[in-house]
Amino acid sequence: MDLWFFLVLLGSGLISVGANNVTTGPPTTVPTSPRSPTKAPTAGPKDGTTTSAKSLNVSTPVTVSTMASKPPTTTATRVFPNTTAVNLNNSTLGTTVPMPPATSLLPSISPSAPHTAPPSTEADMTERNFSATVTTQETSSAAHNDETPIIAVMVALSSLLVIVFIIIVLYMLRFKKYKQAGSHSNSFRLSNGRTDDAEPQSMPLLARSPSTNRKYPPLPVDKLEEEINRRMADDNKLFREEFNALPACPIQATCEAASKEENKEKNRYVNILPYDHSRVHLTPVEGVPDSDYINASFINGYQEKNKFIAAQGPKEETVNDFWRMIWEQNTATIVMVTNLKERKECKCAQYWPDQGCWTYGNIRVSVEDVTVLVDYTVRKFCIQQVGDVTNKKPQRLVTQFHFTSWPDFGVPFTPIGMLKFLKKVKTCNPQYAGAIVVHCSAGVGRTGTFIVIDAMLDMMHAERKVDVYGFVSRIRAQRCQMVQTDMQYVFIYQALLEHYLYGDTELEVTSLEIHLQKIYNKVPGTSSNGLEEEFKKLTSIKIQNDKMRTGNLPANMKKNRVLQIIPYEFNRVIIPVKRGEENTDYVNASFIDGYRQKDSYIASQGPLQHTIEDFWRMIWEWKSCSIVMLTELEERGQEKCAQYWPSDGSVSYGDITVELKKEEECESYTVRDLLVTNTRENKSRQIRQFHFHGWPEVGIPGDGKGMINIIAAVQKQQQQSGNHPITVHCSAGAGRTGTFCALSTVLERVKAEGILDVFQTVKSLRLQRPHMVQTLEQYEFCYKVVQEYIDAFSDYANFK
């Protein structure tokens, strides 16, 4: 808009210059004789400005030329005329050229300030004989008057032609840019599915096109935390304003292909359509009209053109087209950010077989491997184009990363899982492959969120700043509504802040020993070593007391052993309400995620005498078959846990009867087999308790052997009894309980991947329950046990 405004002003100026030349001749030197200020129109114009017909009290159009005779000697006041109509009377051509009426671009009259000089006789004479003067001047300057209108007309016409020429050139350049941006046909594609670097890109890359929005410029990373806190104030008010300021579509784009009648059924949502200039073109199928269409768009990365393809979740009738796109674009990585069904609504058709192989159109897909983790599932497919059996077609490996932790409403409560997921995608996508296909249901909200986080992490590393507003604006010019809600927009910033504050803390098992040596060194500028600084970051995580409503109810306060450790609402363990009794669904326990599945553990306080029944109701309701006890009943003369099992025989707690069937002493723990019966349901279950004795009353265990052994015994029990939640408790259900959960999770990942991340594991635990891994000693113990576990194997292959 600034450019067009400039052109209008330029045109106005040029036309004014032309008009000036129409009504005046060459500028004359004004004599210095004094004049009356009220009679200024009779003076020759200063600096070549014009005198209007209105100032001469002429009601009909006339032609006024510059006076040829010597003008009065006075200092003239500059006058800006305002003409209603002026005709150019050319005696040579015999034509009259009308000027614009009252809406002309000529400037209006501006009265001069009063002048104190007394009028001269010559000035009075000029005023009285003004009409005669005009007539005399016309006669005396006839030769000059003949040339003036011709020059004026040429200047005015030339100015208009220049403006028209500039507008045409700009329009052609703009049209050419969009035409080139839309040329995504396969004839311009390399064999690996990416676009040739010589091809004009659909949108400028970020590094060459920083945000031009002055209100939301790129943000230096050292200001990130401060700015996020400022924008999140007052219920994210500033974030909502920023999100609402995003352009829905920064360019005038068309969706003609998507709007064709033949293609309407291929779109999952009528208002989410790919633009013509950036849509993915499939190779047309002979005899099938519009078979080149799929609801998918090329999207730029940070400094990589068409790094992604943002697609809608396939429908049943478009699954074949989806796999055709994967094949033609040489895609090796698919990112899925939706579940097949959410809130009982189909969000995406299952476009892969559960096992074995299946053929979709002319693409055969076979499942090679499936790995299920807590936040995502990894599926490896082997795909092959079906053709003539005599013509052996090559096979390709395609990996699907399916993020399963996005809730039905809103966004994940922490970005930790998404950042791990994103890192895995980045690590596993081969360099030779084509664009990464990202899809959710519509292919804009969660899809856009993933792409923006990826790009901004790259920008953060390259430039030490992020430009979320600018990047979202640019990719919205490639696909509509990318990043669909303000919650997703805020989540992007939270993910970037998480990465900036804590970085990548994953370690290969082979580098743990070196890492431990480093973290015991003093951190420059502080009095702490690296380990202490790590734990200080963990303790700085804010405990959200406002999200502990149920545990803080007066009726439940007496059920809490330690008032500082109360479960959060979002993951507290809920038990059935006792018939006829209010506030009986509460127990001080929290669901905790493990390595492979959510809610792997129930972190509980040690039962109080009056909460033993609630404890057993929880065990029964959630089908927990393993209990890990990490405290003695009494330590240093204080009760740490009520005895909730019989020393022999059986004991009843409400509807639950517990019978001790077997007790066995191991090196550092006791195993008790308990038969638990619900008398109301008339059903029984076998439950095994692992009572660890190796934790001293003060401090931590001397070595990790006992902890490693009990973790192995519990995992073996889980395999036999089914993967229901493992109930873990100490006294308050935080310090030792958190340490056990952290070690169990970390060691399981070490065995599976050869990777560990003690810091993020503990951080995740503390976000799920306050004070998990309560002391620096316990945090250090986690590292020591992992190192001891690794040292027990001479070869990493033994982990498998």
C-alpha positions in Angstrom: 0.0 0.0 0.0 2.9 2.4 0.7 4.1 1.9 -2.9 0.7 2.7 -4.4 0.3 5.7 -2.2 3.7 7.0 -3.4 2.6 6.5 -7.0 -0.6 8.5 -6.5 1.4 11.3 -4.9 4.0 11.2 -7.7 1.1 11.4 -10.2 -0.4 14.3 -8.4 2.8 16.2 -8.4 3.5 15.6 -12.1 0.0 16.7 -13.1 0.4 19.8 -10.9 3.6 20.6 -12.7 1.8 20.1 -16.0 -1.0 22.3 -15.0 1.4 25.0 -13.8 3.0 25.0 -17.2 -0.5 25.3 -18.8 -1.4 28.5 -17.0 1.9 30.3 -16.8 4.9 31.0 -19.0 8.5 31.0 -17.8 9.1 32.5 -14.4 9.8 36.2 -14.4 12.0 38.2 -12.1 9.7 40.2 -9.7 10.7 43.8 -9.1 11.0 45.1 -5.6 8.7 48.1 -5.6 6.3 48.1 -2.6 2.7 46.8 -3.1 -0.6 46.5 -1.4 -0.9 43.0 0.1 -4.6 42.9 -0.8 -3.8 43.2 -4.5 -1.3 40.4 -4.7 -2.9 38.7 -7.8 -1.6 41.5 -10.0 2.0 40.6 -9.3 4.0 38.2 -11.3 4.1 34.7 -9.6 7.0 33.8 -7.5 9.1 30.7 -8.5 6.9 30.1 -11.5 3.6 29.5 -9.6 0.3 30.0 -11.3 -2.4 32.6 -11.1 -5.9 31.3 -11.2 -8.8 32.6 -13.1 -10.8 32.9 -9.9 -8.3 35.4 -8.5 -8.9 37.5 -11.6 -12.7 37.5 -10.9 -13.2 35.9 -14.3 -16.3 33.8 -14.5 -15.6 32.3 -17.9 -12.6 30.3 -19.0 -9.7 32.5 -20.3 -6.1 32.0 -21.2 -3.6 34.0 -19.1 0.0 34.4 -20.1 2.9 36.0 -18.3 3.2 39.7 -18.6 5.8 40.7 -21.2 6.0 44.3 -19.9 8.2 45.1 -16.9 6.1 44.4 -13.8 5.9 46.7 -10.8 8.9 46.9 -8.6 7.7 45.2 -5.4 8.3 42.1 -3.3 5.4 39.9 -4.4 3.5 37.6 -2.1 3.4 34.0 -3.3 -0.1 33.1 -4.4 -1.5 29.6 -4.9 -4.4 29.7 -7.3 -7.6 27.7 -7.2 -9.1 27.2 -10.7 -12.6 26.0 -11.5 -12.0 25.7 -15.2 -9.2 26.8 -17.5 -9.1 26.3 -21.3 -5.9 26.1 -23.3 -6.6 28.2 -26.4 -4.1 27.3 -29.0 -4.3 29.7 -31.9 -2.1 27.6 -34.1 -4.0 24.3 -33.6 -7.4 25.9 -33.2 -8.3 23.4 -30.3 -9.4 23.9 -26.8 -8.2 21.3 -24.1 -10.5 21.4 -21.0 -8.7 21.0 -17.6 -10.4 19.2 -14.7 -13.2 21.0 -12.9 -13.3 21.9 -9.2 -11.9 18.5 -8.2 -8.6 19.2 -10.1 -5.3 18.2 -8.6 -4.2 21.9 -8.8 -3.5 23.4 -5.4 -6.1 25.8 -3.9 -5.5 29.5 -3.2 -3.7 30.4 0.0 -4.0 34.1 1.1 -0.8 35.8 2.0 -0.2 37.4 5.3 -0.8 41.2 5.6 2.1 43.4 4.3 2.9 46.7 6.0 4.6 48.3 3.1 2.6 51.3 1.7 1.2 50.9 -1.8 2.9 52.9 -4.6 1.2 54.9 -7.3 2.3 52.4 -9.9 0.6 49.6 -8.0 -2.6 51.6 -7.8 -2.5 52.2 -11.5 -1.9 48.5 -12.1 -5.0 47.6 -10.0 -7.3 50.0 -11.7 -6.2 48.9 -15.2 -5.9 45.2 -14.6 -8.2 44.1 -17.3 -6.5 46.3 -19.8 -3.2 45.0 -18.8 -4.2 41.4 -19.5 -5.4 42.3 -22.9 -2.2 44.3 -23.7 0.0 41.4 -22.4 -1.8 38.9 -24.7 -1.0 41.2 -27.7 2.6 41.9 -26.8 3.5 38.3 -26.0 1.7 36.5 -28.9 4.8 34.6 -30.0 5.5 33.2 -26.6 1.8 32.4 -26.0 1.7 30.2 -29.0 4.4 27.9 -27.7 3.2 27.7 -24.0 0.1 25.5 -24.4 1.8 23.0 -26.6 4.6 22.5 -24.1 2.2 22.3 -21.2 0.0 19.7 -23.0 3.1 17.6 -23.8 4.3 17.8 -20.1 1.0 16.7 -18.8 0.5 13.9 -21.2 4.1 12.7 -20.6 3.4 12.6 -16.9 0.3 10.5 -17.3 2.1 8.1 -19.6 4.9 7.6 -17.1 2.4 6.8 -14.4 0.5 4.4 -16.5 3.8 2.7 -17.6 5.0 2.3 -14.0 1.6 0.7 -13.0 1.7 -1.7 -16.0 5.3 -2.8 -15.2 4.5 -3.4 -11.5 1.4 -5.4 -12.3 3.3 -7.6 -14.8 6.1 -8.2 -12.3 3.5 -9.2 -9.6 1.6 -11.4 -11.9 4.8 -13.1 -13.1 5.9 -13.8 -9.4 2.6 -15.6 -8.6 2.6 -17.5 -11.8 6.2 -18.7 -11.1 5.3 -19.5 -7.5 2.5 -21.8 -8.6 4.5 -23.9 -11.0 4.8 -27.0 -8.9 4.3 -29.4 -11.7 6.3 -32.6 -11.7 8.2 -31.5 -14.8 10.1 -29.0 -12.6 10.9 -31.6 -9.9 14.1 -33.4 -9.3 14.2 -37.1 -8.9 14.2 -36.9 -5.1 11.0 -34.9 -5.0 12.4 -31.5 -4.1 12.1 -28.5 -6.4 15.0 -27.4 -8.4 16.9 -24.5 -6.8 16.7 -22.6 -10.0 12.9 -22.5 -9.9 11.4 -19.3 -8.4 10.2 -20.1 -4.9 6.6 -19.7 -3.9 7.4 -17.5 -1.0 10.7 -15.8 0.1 12.7 -17.7 2.6 12.7 -16.4 6.1 16.3 -15.3 6.2 15.8 -13.1 3.2 12.4 -11.9 4.4 12.3 -10.9 8.0 9.1 -9.7 9.5 8.2 -6.2 8.3 5.5 -5.8 11.0 6.8 -3.1 13.3 4.5 -4.1 16.1 5.6 -7.8 16.1 9.2 -7.8 15.0 11.6 -10.7 15.4 12.4 -11.4 19.0 15.9 -11.9 20.4 16.1 -15.2 22.4 17.4 -13.5 25.5 14.1 -11.5 25.6 12.0 -14.5 25.0 11.1 -15.4 28.6 10.3 -11.8 29.5 8.2 -11.2 26.4 6.2 -14.5 26.9 5.4 -13.6 30.5 4.3 -10.1 29.5 2.1 -11.4 26.7 0.6 -14.1 28.9 -0.5 -11.6 31.5 -4.3 -11.0 31.8 -5.2 -14.4 30.4 -3.0 -14.2 27.3 -4.5 -10.9 26.3 -1.5 -9.7 24.2 -1.0 -13.1 22.7 -4.6 -13.1 21.5 -4.2 -9.6 20.0 -1.0 -10.8 18.2 -2.7 -13.9 16.9 -5.8 -11.9 15.7 -3.5 -9.5 13.9 -2.2 -12.3 11.7 -3.4 -12.0 8.1 -5.9 -14.7 7.1 -4.3 -14.8 3.7 -1.5 -12.3 2.9 -2.0 -12.6 -0.8 -4.8 -12.7 -3.4 -4.8 -16.5 -4.0 -7.2 -18.7 -5.9 -8.5 -22.2 -5.1 -9.9 -23.0 -8.5 -8.7 -26.6 -8.7 -10.0 -27.4 -5.2 -13.3 -25.8 -6.0 -14.1 -27.9 -9.0 -17.1 -30.1 -8.7 -15.1 -33.2 -9.4 -12.8 -32.4 -6.5 -15.2 -31.2 -3.8 -15.6 -34.8 -2.4 -11.8 -35.0 -1.9 -11.8 -32.2 0.6 -12.5 -33.0 4.2 -13.6 -29.5 5.1 -15.2 -27.1 2.7 -13.3 -24.1 4.1 -9.8 -25.6 4.1 -8.7 -25.7 0.4 -5.2 -25.5 -1.1 -4.2 -22.5 -3.1 -3.6 -23.1 -6.8 -0.1 -21.5 -6.7 1.2 -23.9 -3.9 -0.8 -27.0 -4.2 0.8 -30.4 -4.8 0.2 -31.7 -8.3 -0.2 -35.5 -8.8 0.7 -37.1 -12.1 -2.7 -37.3 -13.9 -4.2 -40.7 -14.4 -5.1 -41.3 -18.0 -8.8 -41.1 -18.5 -9.6 -39.8 -15.1 -10.4 -36.1 -15.0 -8.8 -33.9 -12.3 -6.8 -36.8 -11.0 -3.9 -34.5 -10.4 -5.7 -33.0 -7.4 -5.0 -33.7 -3.7 -5.7 -31.4 -0.7 -2.1 -30.7 0.1 0.3 -27.7 -0.2 4.0 -27.1 -0.3 5.3 -25.2 2.7 8.7 -23.6 3.1 11.0 -24.3 6.1 13.3 -21.8 7.7 15.9 -21.8 4.9 14.7 -24.7 2.8 12.1 -24.3 0.1 9.2 -26.7 0.1 10.6 -28.6 3.0 7.2 -29.8 4.0 3.9 -30.8 2.4 1.0 -29.8 4.7 -1.9 -32.2 3.9 -5.3 -33.0 5.3 -5.8 -36.3 6.9 -6.7 -38.8 4.2 -10.4 -39.7 3.6 -11.4 -43.2 2.7 -11.8 -42.1 -0.9 -8.4 -40.3 -1.0 -6.1 -42.8 0.6 -4.9 -44.0 -2.8 -4.1 -40.5 -3.8 -2.2 -40.0 -0.5 0.1 -42.9 -1.2 0.5 -41.8 -4.8 1.7 -38.4 -3.5 4.1 -40.1 -1.1 5.6 -42.1 -4.0 5.8 -39.3 -6.5 7.3 -36.8 -4.1 9.9 -39.4 -2.9 8.7 -38.8 0.7 10.5 -40.8 3.4 8.9 -39.3 6.5 5.2 -38.8 7.4 4.3 -36.8 10.5 0.8 -37.5 11.8 -0.5 -35.1 14.5 -4.0 -36.4 15.1 -5.6 -39.6 16.3 -7.9 -41.5 14.0 -10.9 -40.6 16.2 -11.3 -37.8 18.6 -14.5 -37.1 20.6 -16.1 -40.0 18.6 -15.5 -38.1 15.4 -13.4 -39.5 12.5 -10.4 -37.2 12.1 -8.4 -39.3 9.6 -8.9 -42.6 7.7 -6.4 -45.3 8.7 -4.2 -45.4 5.6 -1.9 -48.2 6.7 -2.4 -51.9 7.5 -2.2 -53.0 11.2 0.1 -55.8 10.0 1.1 -57.5 6.9 0.6 -55.6 3.6 -2.1 -53.9 1.7 -2.4 -52.3 -1.7 -3.7 -48.8 -2.1 -4.2 -48.1 -5.8 -0.9 -49.0 -7.4 1.1 -48.7 -4.2 1.7 -51.8 -2.0 2.3 -50.9 1.7 3.7 -53.4 4.1 4.3 -52.9 7.9 7.9 -53.6 8.9 8.0 -52.4 12.5 6.0 -50.6 15.1 7.4 -49.0 18.3 4.9 -47.5 20.8 6.2 -44.8 23.2 4.5 -42.6 25.7 4.0 -39.6 23.4 4.2 -41.1 19.9 4.3 -44.3 17.9 6.8 -45.0 15.1 5.7 -47.2 12.2 8.0 -48.3 9.5 6.5 -49.2 6.1 8.0 -50.7 3.0 6.3 -49.3 -0.1 6.5 -50.5 -3.7 4.8 -49.4 -6.9 2.7 -52.2 -8.4 3.4 -52.8 -12.1 4.4 -55.5 -14.5 5.6 -58.6 -12.6 8.5 -58.9 -15.0 9.6 -55.3 -14.3 11.0 -55.4 -10.7 10.0 -52.1 -9.1 12.3 -50.7 -6.4 11.2 -50.6 -2.8 11.3 -47.7 -0.4 11.3 -47.3 3.3 8.8 -44.8 4.7 8.7 -43.9 8.4 5.5 -42.6 10.0 5.9 -40.6 13.3 2.4 -40.5 14.9 2.2 -38.0 17.8 -0.5 -39.4 20.1 -0.3 -37.0 23.0 -2.3 -34.1 21.5 -5.5 -33.8 23.6 -9.0 -33.7 22.1 -9.2 -30.1 23.3 -6.5 -27.4 23.4 -2.8 -28.3 23.3 -0.5 -30.6 25.3 0.1 -29.4 28.9 3.8 -29.4 28.3 5.9 -29.0 25.1 8.5 -31.6 26.3 6.9 -34.5 24.4 6.5 -32.4 21.2 10.2 -31.3 21.3 11.3 -35.0 21.7 9.1 -36.0 18.9 10.4 -33.2 16.6 14.0 -34.1 17.3 13.3 -37.7 16.4 11.7 -36.6 13.1 14.7 -34.4 12.3 17.2 -37.1 13.2 15.5 -39.8 11.2 14.6 -38.0 8.0 17.2 -38.9 5.3 18.9 -36.1 3.4 18.1 -37.6 0.0 14.4 -37.7 0.6 11.7 -35.4 -0.7 9.4 -33.2 1.3 8.2 -34.3 4.8 4.5 -34.8 4.7 2.8 -33.4 7.8 -0.9 -33.9 8.4 -3.5 -33.7 11.2 -7.2 -33.7 10.2 -7.6 -30.4 8.3 -3.8 -30.0 7.7 -3.6 -26.5 9.1 -3.8 -26.2 12.9 -1.6 -28.8 14.5 0.2 -29.3 11.2 1.1 -25.6 11.1 2.1 -25.7 14.8 4.6 -28.5 14.1 6.1 -26.7 11.1 6.5 -23.4 12.8 8.2 -24.9 15.8 10.6 -26.7 13.5 11.4 -23.5 11.5 11.8 -21.3 14.6 14.2 -23.7 16.3 16.3 -23.6 13.2 16.1 -19.8 13.2 17.0 -19.7 16.9 20.2 -21.7 16.3 21.1 -19.6 13.2 20.3 -16.1 14.3 19.6 -16.1 18.0 16.1 -14.8 17.5 12.7 -16.0 16.4 10.0 -14.5 14.2 6.8 -16.4 14.9 4.5 -13.7 13.6 6.4 -13.2 10.4 6.8 -16.9 9.6 3.2 -17.7 10.3 2.2 -14.9 8.0 4.4 -16.2 5.2 3.2 -19.8 5.4 -0.4 -18.6 5.4 0.3 -17.4 1.9 1.0 -21.0 1.0 -1.9 -22.6 2.9 -4.8 -21.0 4.6 -5.3 -20.9 8.4 -1.9 -22.4 9.3 -1.8 -22.3 13.1 -5.5 -22.2 13.7 -6.0 -21.1 17.3 -4.5 -18.7 19.8 -3.7 -21.7 22.1 -1.6 -23.3 19.3 0.1 -19.9 18.8 1.0 -19.7 22.5 2.1 -23.3 22.5 4.7 -22.5 19.8 6.2 -19.8 22.1 6.2 -22.2 25.0 8.1 -24.8 23.0 10.7 -22.3 21.9 11.2 -21.1 25.5 11.5 -24.6 26.8 14.2 -25.3 24.3 16.0 -22.0 24.9 16.0 -22.4 28.7 16.9 -26.1 28.9 18.3 -27.0 25.6 18.9 -30.6 24.4 19.8 -32.6 27.4 19.7 -36.1 25.9 22.9 -38.2 26.2 24.2 -41.3 24.5 25.1 -43.9 27.0 28.7 -43.9 25.9 29.0 -40.2 26.8 27.5 -40.3 30.3 30.8 -40.7 32.1 32.3 -37.7 30.4 29.1 -35.7 31.1 29.3 -36.6 34.8 32.9 -35.3 34.9 31.8 -32.0 33.4 28.8 -31.4 35.6 31.0 -31.7 38.8 33.0 -28.7 37.6 32.2 -25.2 38.8 30.0 -23.2 36.4 31.8 -19.9 35.5 30.4 -16.9 37.3 28.7 -19.0 40.0 29.6 -20.8 43.2 27.8 -24.0 42.0 28.8 -26.9 39.9 26.9 -28.1 36.9 24.9 -30.7 38.8 23.7 -28.1 41.3 22.8 -25.7 38.5 20.7 -28.4 36.8 18.8 -29.2 40.0 18.4 -25.4 40.6 16.5 -25.2 37.3 14.3 -28.1 38.4 13.4 -26.5 41.7 12.6 -23.2 39.9 9.6 -24.9 38.2 6.5 -23.2 39.7 4.2 -25.4 41.7 0.6 -24.6 40.6 -1.2 -24.4 43.8 -4.4 -23.1 42.1 -4.7 -26.5 40.3 -5.0 -28.6 43.5 -8.6 -27.7 44.3 -10.0 -31.1 45.3 -7.1 -31.9 47.6 -7.5 -28.6 49.4 -11.1 -29.0 50.1 -11.8 -28.9 53.9 -13.3 -32.4 53.8 -10.1 -33.8 52.2 -7.4 -31.8 54.0 -7.1 -34.5 56.8 -6.5 -37.1 54.1 -3.1 -35.5 53.1 0.0 -36.6 55.0 2.0 -33.6 53.9 0.1 -30.4 53.0 2.8 -29.3 50.5 2.3 -32.4 48.4 -1.2 -32.5 46.9 -2.1 -34.0 43.5 -3.0 -31.7 40.6 -6.5 -31.8 39.2 -5.5 -32.9 35.7 -4.0 -36.2 36.7 -5.2 -37.0 40.2 -6.4 -40.6 40.7 -10.2 -40.6 41.2 -11.9 -43.4 43.0 -15.7 -44.2 43.0 -17.8 -42.2 45.4 -19.1 -44.3 48.3 -22.8 -44.6 48.3 -24.5 -41.9 50.3 -21.2 -40.1 51.2 -19.9 -36.9 49.7 -16.2 -36.1 49.0 -15.2 -39.8 49.0 -13.6 -39.8 45.5 -10.3 -38.3 46.7 -7.1 -40.1 47.5 -3.7 -38.4 47.6 -2.2 -40.0 44.4 -1.3 -39.0 40.9 -1.0 -40.7 37.6 2.5 -40.6 36.2 3.6 -41.2 32.6 6.3 -43.8 31.9 8.6 -44.4 28.9 6.2 -46.4 26.7 2.8 -45.5 28.0 0.8 -42.9 29.8 -0.3 -43.5 33.4 2.3 -46.1 33.9 2.6 -45.3 37.6 0.4 -44.2 40.4 2.5 -42.0 42.7 0.8 -42.2 46.1 1.5 -41.1 49.7 1.9 -43.8 52.3 -1.7 -44.5 53.6 -2.7 -42.9 56.8 -4.7 -45.1 59.2 -8.0 -43.6 58.2 -7.2 -43.7 54.4 -6.2 -47.4 54.1 -9.7 -48.2 52.7 -9.3 -45.5 50.1 -5.9 -46.8 49.2 -7.3 -50.3 48.5 -10.3 -49.0 46.7 -7.8 -47.2 44.4 -5.8 -50.4 43.9 -8.9 -52.3 43.0 -10.5 -49.6 40.8 -7.4 -49.1 38.6 -6.4 -52.8 38.5 -3.0 -52.2 39.9 -1.2 -55.5 40.4 2.2 -54.3 41.6 2.8 -52.1 44.7 6.3 -50.7 45.4 6.9 -49.5 49.0 10.0 -47.4 49.5 9.8 -46.6 53.2 9.7 -48.4 56.5 6.5 -48.1 58.6 8.4 -46.0 61.1 11.7 -44.0 60.7 13.5 -42.0 63.4 10.6 -42.5 65.7 7.9 -41.2 63.4 5.2 -43.0 61.5 5.9 -42.9 57.8 3.2 -45.3 56.6 0.3 -47.2 58.2 0.5 -51.0 57.8 -2.1 -51.7 55.1 -1.6 -55.4 54.9 -2.0 -58.2 57.4 1.1 -59.8 59.1 -0.8 -63.1 58.6 -4.3 -64.2 57.8 -6.6 -61.6 56.4 -8.1 -58.1 57.2 -11.0 -56.2 55.8 -11.2 -52.5 54.8 -14.8 -51.8 53.9 -15.7 -53.9 50.9 -12.0 -54.9 50.4 -10.5 -58.0 52.1 -6.7 -58.5 52.0 -5.1 -61.8 52.7 -1.4 -62.5 53.0 -0.6 -65.6 50.9 3.2 -65.6 50.8 6.2 -63.6 52.0 9.7 -63.9 50.6 12.9 -62.0 51.7 15.3 -61.0 48.9 18.6 -59.2 49.2 17.3 -55.7 49.6 13.6 -56.0 49.5 10.6 -58.2 50.6 8.1 -59.7 48.3 4.5 -60.2 49.6 1.8 -62.0 47.6 -1.6 -60.7 48.5 -5.1 -61.9 47.6 -7.4 -59.0 47.4 -11.2 -59.6 47.3 -14.0 -57.2 46.6 -16.8 -58.7 48.6 -19.4 -56.5 47.0 -18.4 -57.7 43.5 -17.4 -61.2 44.7 -14.1 -61.0 42.7 -10.5 -61.6 43.7 -7.1 -60.6 42.3 -3.5 -61.5 43.0 -1.4 -58.5 43.9 2.4 -58.4 44.6 4.0 -55.9 47.0 7.7 -55.1 46.7 8.9 -53.6 50.0 12.4 -52.0 49.5 14.6 -51.9 52.7 17.7 -50.4 51.1 16.8 -46.8 51.6 18.4 -45.4 54.9 16.4 -43.1 57.2 18.8 -40.3 56.2 20.3 -39.7 52.7 20.3 -42.2 49.9 21.3 -45.8 49.3 25.0 -46.5 49.2 24.9 -48.0 45.8 22.4 -48.6 43.0 22.4 -52.4 42.9 19.3 -52.8 45.2 17.3 -50.2 43.2 18.3 -51.8 39.8 17.3 -55.2 41.1 13.9 -54.1 42.4 13.1 -52.3 39.2 13.9 -55.4 37.2 11.7 -57.5 39.5 8.8 -55.1 39.1 9.1 -55.0 35.3 9.1 -58.8 35.2 5.9 -58.9 37.3 4.3 -56.4 35.0 4.9 -58.6 32.0 3.2 -61.4 33.7 0.2 -59.6 35.2 -0.5 -57.1 32.4 0.6 -53.5 32.0 -1.7 -51.9 34.5 -0.4 -49.0 36.6 2.3 -49.7 39.1 1.5 -48.1 42.5 4.6 -46.5 44.0 4.7 -44.9 47.4 7.1 -43.8 50.2 5.7 -41.5 52.9 4.7 -38.3 51.1 4.8 -39.9 47.7 7.3 -37.5 46.2 11.1 -37.9 47.0 11.8 -41.6 46.9 8.7 -42.3 44.9 9.9 -39.8 42.2 13.4 -41.3 42.3 12.0 -44.8 41.6 9.8 -43.5 38.7 12.6 -41.5 37.2 15.1 -44.4 37.3 12.6 -46.9 36.0 11.7 -44.7 33.1 15.4 -43.7 32.3 16.7 -47.3 32.4 13.9 -48.6 30.2 14.9 -46.0 27.6 18.6 -46.9 28.0 17.7 -50.5 27.1 15.6 -49.6 24.2 17.5 -46.7 22.6 20.9 -46.4 24.3 19.8 -42.8 25.2 19.1 -41.1 28.5 17.8 -37.8 29.7 17.7 -37.6 33.5 17.0 -33.8 33.5 13.9 -33.9 31.3 12.6 -37.1 32.9 12.7 -35.5 36.4 11.3 -32.2 35.0 8.4 -34.1 33.5 7.7 -35.8 36.8 7.7 -32.5 38.7 5.2 -31.1 36.3 2.9 -34.1 37.1 3.3 -34.1 40.9 5.0 -31.5 43.2 8.5 -32.2 44.6 9.1 -35.4 42.7 12.8 -36.2 43.3 12.9 -33.9 46.3 16.6 -33.4 47.0 19.9 -32.8 45.2 21.2 -36.1 46.7 18.3 -38.0 45.1 18.9 -36.2 41.7 22.6 -37.1 41.8 21.6 -40.7 42.8 19.7 -41.0 39.6 22.8 -40.3 37.5 24.9 -42.7 39.7 22.5 -45.6 39.3 22.3 -45.2 35.5 26.1 -45.1 35.3 26.3 -48.2 37.5 23.8 -49.9 35.3 25.8 -49.1 32.2 29.0 -50.3 33.8 27.5 -53.6 34.6 27.5 -54.3 30.9 30.8 -54.7 29.0 29.1 -54.2 25.7 26.1 -52.0 24.7 24.7 -54.8 22.7 23.8 -56.5 26.0 21.2 -53.7 26.6 19.2 -55.3 23.8 
